[in-house]
Amino acid sequence: MASEYLFQAKRPDFPLYPYIGVIWYMKGPPFLHPCERLLPTATVEVVINLGEPFNLICNPLRERTLHRYDGAVVCGPQSGHFTIDTNTERHLVGIHFRPGGLTPFSPLPLSEMRDWHLSIEDIWGDEGRRLHHRLLESSPTVERFRLVEEFFLSQWNPTKINPAIESARNLFVSMGPQARVAPVVDHIGFSRRHFNRLFQSSLGMPAKAFCRISRFQHALRKLEVDPHPDWSSFALDFGFYDQAHMINEFKSLSGFSPELYLANRGTRLNHIPLRE
């Protein structure tokens, strides 16, 4: 008899919640498809492996080699898609950070993590290794969630939070797919160079790249509820210059045109099953 799929999630309490969106736990049989393509979200994900080592093919913008992680991997902010091997993705704990949310917990600036996948020891050293071991030894899901929250509370350093950059990020989010960098920089009052340096340190990428991925994500979420749009109107509504620009952006960020994306997408947003 095949084992059942189990997924549980928890929103952490304050002061973690504004920075960590959700902590999740997953255990189950292997997926029917051998690989998944993960699309860029401008966020950081920490995935802690409680089962067999899992494979990860990194962002092709950075390298194409196959990496095998026995413990935990920190997926830095990605500029493009990357591929995971689902055959060994069976027993995991994950932490989903909001955009820029890792900053008050990390000894490294997020600009050093862009398009990289790092081990948990690369970021938090022996403390990260101990968290992994404690999660392996714990059993109830609620206990695993407690251990994760305790760990990040111990790493919490609010002095790393830049209120101006948080304000800029929130403005970009509120502007939706029509977000533009220039008016936000003018509102914040920094020079463009100074603003981009601070923004990259906190969010891992230039503001223009962040807005680009945010626009793409808004488009994906709209396609979840309306998979048969008028493409010309859709392109303009979601901040693309025209339909050709939209198609090029989809190909660049997902590897598929919009129509091929719809034909290949799976049940989980930003996870595209790959059959080969």
N, C-alpha and C positions, 0 to 999 in steps of 0.2 A: 504493500500500500504506500503510495507516495505521501511524503510529508506535506503538511499544510503550510501555506504561505502566511506569515505573521508580520504585521507592520503596526508599530505603535509610535506615537509622536507626542511631544510635550513642548509647550511654550515655556521658556524659563521665566523665573520671577525677576523683578527689578532688583539690582541695576543691570542685569544681563539682557533683559528683553529688548531694549532699544537697539542692541547690537547683534544679538543672536536671535534669529527668527524662529528656529525650531531645532530641537534635538530629537533624533529619530532612531528607531531600532528595527531591524529587518532580519528575518530568518525564514528560509524556505528552500524548496527544490530549485535546481537550475532552471533558467528561463529556456523557452523553446528555441530562441534565437541565440547564436553563439556570441554575438558582439552587439554593442550599442554605441551609437555616435551621440556624444553629449555636446549640446550647443552652448555657446558663451552666454553668460548671465551677468558678468561684471561683479560677481560675488566670490567669496572664498568658501570652500567646503572642506571640512575635515572628515575623513572616512577612516574608521578604526575597524580593522579586520579581526573578527573573533573566530574565524574558521580557517580554511586552507588559504595559503598565499594566493593573492589575486593579481592578475596581469593588468597592465595599463599601457596603452599606446599613447604617447604624449602628443600634444598639439603639433601638427605637422609644420606650423610656422617656426617651431623651435627645433624639433628633431623627430625622426621617424622610428627610432629604435624602440623595441619592446622592453618595458620595465616591469619587474616583479617585486611587489611589496609584501613582506611577511607581516608587518605590523600595522602602521597607520600612515596614511598619505594626506598631505595638505595640498589641496588643489588651489593654486594661486589664481588671481583674476585672469581669465583667458580672453585672448583676442580672437580666437577661432575655435573650431570644434576639435574634439579629440575622441579617441575610441577606447572603450573598456571591454575586457573579456568577461562576459556574464557567466561563463561556466564555473568560475570560482567566486562569484559574488553571491554568497549564500547566507552569511551570518555577519552582520555589520552593525555598528553604531555610527551615526553621522551627526555632524553639527553644521547647520546651514547658517552662515553669517549674512546679515544684511550688507548692502554695498558699503564698503569702508568699515564694517563692523569689527573686523579683526584688529584694527589699529590699537585700541587700548589694552589688548592682551598680548601683543606681539613685540618681542625685542627687535625685530627687523621691520624696516619700512616696507609697505606693500609694493612699492616700486621694484624691490628686489625679487618679488615673487611672481611678477607678471609672466604669464605663459610658461611657468614652471610647475612641476609637481615635486614636492619635497617630502621627506620622511618627517614624522612628528619630532624625532630627535634633532633634526636640522633646525627646528624652531625653538623647542623647549628643552632640548638636551635630556638629561637623566630624568627630569620631572615628567616629560612627555612619555618616556619609556615606562616609568612607574604607573602612569595613568593607564597605559595599555595593559600592563600586567594585572592591575587591579580590576579592570573590566573583564579580563579573561577569567579571573577567579570569582567574580560576583555572578549571581544568578537572576534574581528577580529584575525585571526591566526597570521598575521604579528605583531600585538600588543603583543600576547603571546610570540612570538619569541623574541621580543625586551625586554620584562620583564626578560626572562631567561638569555639573554646575559648581561643585566645590573646587574643581581644578581651575576653572576659568575665573571664579571669584578670587582665587589665590594669585592669578596673573593680572588682575584688574589694575590698571594704572590710568586714572582719569586725566592725569596731566598731559597725556599724549593726544587728547581730543582737542582739535582746533575748532572752536565755535564758528568761525567764519567759513571753514570748509564744510562743516556740517550744514550750515545755512545754505551754502551753494548747492550741495547735494540735494537738500530738500526742495530747493527752488527748481532744480532740474526735474525732479520727480513730479512736482506739482504742474510743470509745464507739459508733461506727457510726451507724446511722440513729436511735438513741435518744439521741443527744447533746443535752445541755441545758446552758445557759449558767451558771445559778446555782451548781451544785456545783463547776464548774471555777473560777469567780471566787473562791469560798470557799477552794478548795484553793490558789490562787495567792496569796491574801491581799491583793489590791489592792481599793480601792473600785471599785464598778461603773463610775463615770464615768472614773476613771483607766485602768482595764482597757480599756474600749471605745475610749478615745482612742489608746492604744498599739496595740491590736489593729487598728484601722482604718488606722493609719499603716503597719503591717507587712503586712497582708493585704488592704487596700483596701476593706473593708466591715465593718460591725458583726458581732460574734460571732454574734448571732441570725441575721443574713442568711447568714453562712457555714454555720451548722448547717442552715439551711433548704435551701441548695443541695446540701450534702453528703447530706442525707436524700433529695433528689430523685435525685442521682446513684447512690446505693445502690439505689434502686428501679429505675432504668433498667438497671443492670447485672444485677439479678435477672431482669428481663424478657427479657434476652438469652438466658438459659438456661431460663427457664420462662415462655413467652409466654401461657400459659393458666391463670393462678392463680385461686384463689378470692378475689375482689376484697375481700371484707369482711375476711378474715384477712390478706390482703396489706397492706391499709391499716394495720392495727394493728401488724403485724410491722415495718413500716418507719416507725413513729413518727408516723403521721398520726392525728388524733383519731378519724376515722371515714372511711367511703368518700366522703362528700360533700367532706370536707376534702381528701382525696387528689385527687379530680377537679378541684377548684378550683385546687390547686397545680399540677397538670399543665397546665391551661389557662393559668395565669398564666406559667409558666416555659417552656412549649414552644409554646403556641398550640393545643394539641390535648388532647382528653380522653385517658385512658390507652388506650382501645380504638382511637381514631383515630391515636394515636401509633404503636401497633403496626401499623396498616394502612399507614401512610405512611413508617415508618422505613426507612433504607437499610442498607447493609452496614457503614458506619462509625458507631460510637457517637457520639452528639451531633451528627451530620450528617444532616439530614432533606432528601431530594431534593424540590424544588418543581418541578412540571411547568409551572406558568404564571408 
